[in-house]
Amino acid sequence: MYLKFKIPYYLLIFMIHTGISQDFSWEQINSVPEGYQYVMGSNNNGEMVAAGVEFSDDYPMQIHYRNPDGEWNQIPGNGLAASMVGSIHITDNQDIYACDFAMGLFRTSDLGQNWTGVAELVENGCSVFNIHENGTFFIGLTYTFGFIHYSLDNAETWVEIPLPDYLASYPVEHIDFDSQGNIFLGTINGVYRSTDLGESWQKMNSGLGGVHVSTMYIDEHDHLYVYTTYSARTDGLYRSINSAQSWESIPMTNLGYYVLDIITLDQTMYVIDGSNNISMSGN
């Protein structure tokens, strides 16, 4: 059995000035209220979604949507109690997929007005979900102990893919793709890469300290960002600019204790942090 502790997180904005400058500044987004276990997603149209769990007795899903003009609004969740959102995905057509650790995968095509039901898309808990540029769905399921699954028919059927040298009974928690179509997984055993759509995998941990990947993101330049932990403490944020062949540490001075999720959009990095601090740093 897997347990996810419900800890309050806050949505912070991390400004990155790309190019030679390495200045960092932080600003809290006040339009997204306090909630549990926020995760984020974005699309190519400048839209974002932030999903978490509402502070109430039955802990329902709450979702906040940002339109291309930068305005945030809350939209309806799926209405189920005791939500544990593992990942959130928004397509360029505004299909939103919410991956629930206990109840599975859910989809809305009208900004939350209607959702698919329990077990309609997948019959098991969902740890992570993403869509490859060729249209293939990839999902991590919470009972499969290191297996991921893919679907070629919009979640009608699923095919499992085992991972080599996977030394844990813990689900894969992060799936992302670069512009070349390579697949990257963030796991309790580190980063895996596949260059052949999942037929074979390599571990890509050279330069990482802790190897438990708590969050992972690939930006429009194919730069990979991971935040890692050791078994009993946090490690830090790393970046790779060579397809995970090597990693460099990124300083996060005065940022909170823990980073839960990262995305970048329009040269801005959005970070969900484990504290309510606002900070600035530069190097």
C-alpha positions in Angstrom: 0.0 0.0 0.0 1.2 3.5 -0.8 0.6 6.5 1.3 0.9 10.2 0.3 0.9 12.6 3.1 -1.2 15.7 2.6 1.0 18.8 3.2 0.1 22.4 2.3 1.8 23.9 -0.7 1.8 27.3 -2.3 2.2 28.3 -5.9 5.3 30.5 -6.4 6.6 32.0 -9.6 10.3 31.7 -10.5 11.5 34.2 -13.1 14.4 32.9 -15.3 16.2 35.3 -17.6 17.5 33.0 -20.3 20.8 33.5 -22.1 23.9 34.8 -20.3 22.1 36.3 -17.3 21.5 33.9 -14.4 19.3 36.2 -12.3 16.5 34.7 -10.3 13.5 36.4 -8.7 10.4 34.9 -6.9 6.9 36.2 -6.6 3.9 34.4 -5.1 0.8 34.0 -7.2 -1.9 35.1 -4.8 -4.8 34.2 -7.2 -4.1 30.5 -6.5 -5.1 29.9 -2.9 -3.5 27.6 -0.4 -4.2 23.9 -1.0 -2.7 20.4 -0.7 -0.3 18.7 -3.1 -0.5 21.1 -6.1 0.8 20.0 -9.5 0.9 21.9 -12.7 0.6 21.6 -16.5 0.8 23.8 -19.5 0.3 23.7 -23.3 1.6 25.5 -26.4 -1.1 28.2 -26.3 0.1 29.8 -23.1 -2.6 28.1 -20.9 -1.8 26.5 -17.6 -3.6 24.4 -15.0 -2.7 24.0 -11.3 -4.5 21.1 -9.5 -4.5 20.2 -5.9 -6.8 19.3 -3.0 -9.1 21.8 -1.3 -8.9 22.5 2.4 -12.2 21.0 3.5 -13.5 17.9 5.3 -13.8 15.7 2.3 -10.7 17.0 0.4 -12.1 17.4 -3.1 -10.0 18.2 -6.2 -9.5 21.8 -6.9 -8.2 23.1 -10.3 -7.1 26.6 -11.3 -6.9 27.5 -15.0 -4.7 30.3 -16.4 -5.8 31.7 -19.8 -3.3 33.0 -22.5 -3.8 36.5 -21.1 -2.4 35.4 -17.7 -5.7 35.5 -15.8 -6.3 32.7 -13.2 -9.8 31.3 -12.5 -10.9 28.3 -10.5 -12.7 25.6 -12.6 -14.7 22.6 -11.3 -12.8 19.5 -10.3 -14.3 16.0 -10.7 -16.3 16.3 -7.4 -14.9 13.2 -5.8 -13.8 13.2 -2.2 -10.3 12.3 -0.8 -8.5 13.4 -4.0 -4.8 12.7 -4.5 -3.8 14.4 -7.8 -0.4 13.0 -9.0 -0.2 15.0 -12.2 -2.3 17.3 -14.4 -2.1 17.7 -18.2 -3.7 20.2 -20.6 -3.6 19.7 -24.4 -3.6 22.4 -27.0 -7.3 21.6 -27.5 -8.1 22.2 -23.8 -8.5 18.6 -22.9 -7.5 18.3 -19.3 -6.3 15.0 -17.8 -6.1 14.7 -14.0 -4.2 11.7 -12.7 -5.4 10.6 -9.2 -3.1 8.4 -7.2 -6.0 6.3 -5.8 -8.9 6.6 -8.3 -7.2 6.7 -11.7 -7.3 9.0 -14.8 -10.0 11.5 -15.5 -10.6 13.8 -18.5 -12.6 17.0 -19.1 -13.0 18.6 -22.5 -14.9 21.7 -21.3 -12.8 23.2 -18.5 -14.3 21.1 -15.8 -18.0 21.2 -16.6 -18.1 17.5 -17.3 -15.6 14.7 -16.3 -15.2 11.1 -17.2 -16.1 8.7 -14.4 -14.1 6.4 -12.1 -12.5 3.5 -14.1 -13.8 4.9 -17.4 -10.2 5.5 -18.8 -8.2 3.2 -16.6 -9.1 0.8 -13.8 -6.3 1.5 -11.4 -4.7 4.4 -9.5 -2.6 6.7 -11.6 0.7 8.1 -10.5 1.6 10.1 -13.7 0.2 10.7 -17.2 1.5 12.4 -20.3 0.9 12.4 -24.1 3.7 11.9 -26.6 3.9 14.2 -29.7 2.9 11.2 -31.8 -0.4 10.9 -29.8 0.6 7.9 -27.7 -0.6 8.1 -24.1 1.8 7.1 -21.4 0.8 6.4 -17.8 2.2 5.2 -14.5 -0.1 3.0 -12.5 0.2 2.7 -8.7 -0.1 -1.1 -8.5 2.5 -2.1 -11.2 5.8 -1.6 -9.3 8.0 0.0 -11.9 5.9 -0.7 -15.0 4.5 2.0 -17.2 1.8 1.6 -19.8 1.0 3.1 -23.1 -2.1 3.5 -25.2 -2.4 4.0 -29.0 -6.2 4.4 -28.9 -7.0 7.3 -26.5 -7.1 5.1 -23.4 -9.3 2.4 -24.8 -6.6 -0.2 -24.2 -3.2 -0.2 -22.4 0.1 -2.1 -22.9 2.6 -2.5 -20.1 6.3 -1.8 -20.4 8.7 -3.1 -17.7 11.8 -1.1 -16.6 15.2 -2.7 -16.2 17.0 -2.7 -12.9 14.1 -1.1 -11.1 14.8 -1.9 -7.5 11.7 -0.6 -5.7 8.0 -1.5 -5.3 7.1 2.1 -6.0 5.3 3.5 -9.1 6.9 5.8 -11.7 6.0 9.4 -10.8 7.2 11.5 -13.8 7.0 11.0 -17.6 8.2 13.7 -20.0 9.4 14.0 -23.6 12.0 16.2 -25.5 11.5 17.7 -28.9 13.3 14.6 -30.5 10.6 12.3 -29.1 12.8 10.7 -26.4 11.1 9.6 -23.3 12.3 10.5 -19.8 11.0 8.9 -16.6 11.6 10.3 -13.1 11.5 7.5 -10.5 12.6 6.5 -7.0 15.7 5.0 -8.7 16.6 8.1 -10.7 16.1 9.2 -14.3 15.5 6.7 -17.2 15.7 7.6 -20.9 14.3 5.8 -23.9 15.2 6.8 -27.5 13.0 4.1 -29.1 9.6 4.8 -27.7 10.0 2.5 -24.7 11.6 -0.5 -26.3 14.7 -0.1 -24.2 15.8 2.1 -21.3 19.0 3.6 -19.8 19.6 5.0 -16.3 20.9 8.6 -16.6 22.0 9.5 -13.1 25.6 10.7 -13.7 26.1 13.9 -11.6 23.0 13.6 -9.4 23.3 13.4 -5.7 20.0 12.0 -4.4 18.3 9.9 -7.1 14.7 9.9 -5.9 13.2 12.3 -8.5 10.4 14.3 -6.8 9.8 16.5 -9.8 10.9 16.7 -13.4 10.4 19.0 -16.4 11.8 19.5 -19.9 11.6 23.0 -21.4 11.4 24.2 -25.0 15.2 24.1 -25.3 15.2 20.4 -24.3 16.8 21.3 -21.0 15.8 18.9 -18.3 15.2 20.0 -14.7 14.9 17.6 -11.8 14.5 18.1 -8.1 15.9 15.1 -6.1 15.9 13.7 -2.6 17.8 11.2 -0.6 16.0 8.5 1.4 15.5 10.8 4.4 16.3 14.3 3.3 16.2 16.7 0.3 19.0 17.1 -2.2 18.4 19.9 -4.7 17.6 21.1 -8.2 19.6 19.9 -11.2 19.6 20.8 -14.9 20.9 18.9 -17.9 21.4 20.5 -21.3 22.6 17.3 -23.0 19.7 14.8 -22.8 20.6 13.7 -19.3 24.1 12.7 -20.1 25.3 14.9 -17.2 23.7 17.1 -14.6 24.6 20.5 -13.0 23.3 21.8 -9.7 21.2 25.0 -9.7 21.3 27.0 -6.5 18.0 27.7 -4.8 19.1 30.0 -1.9 16.3 31.1 0.4 13.7 29.0 -1.4 11.5 26.8 0.8 12.4 23.4 2.1 10.9 21.3 -0.8 10.0 21.7 -4.5 6.9 19.8 -5.5 6.5 20.7 -9.2 8.1 22.7 -11.9 7.1 23.9 -15.4 8.4 26.7 -17.7 6.3 29.0 -19.9 7.4 32.0 -21.9 10.9 32.0 -20.3 9.3 31.9 -16.8 9.7 28.9 -14.5 6.8 28.2 -12.2 7.6 26.3 -9.0 5.4 24.9 -6.3 7.3 25.2 -3.0 6.8 23.6 0.4 6.8 27.0 2.2 5.2 30.4 1.8 8.5 32.3 1.4 9.2 34.8 -1.4 12.9 35.1 -2.2 15.4 36.4 -4.8 18.8 35.0 -5.7 21.3 35.4 -8.5 24.6 33.9 -9.7 
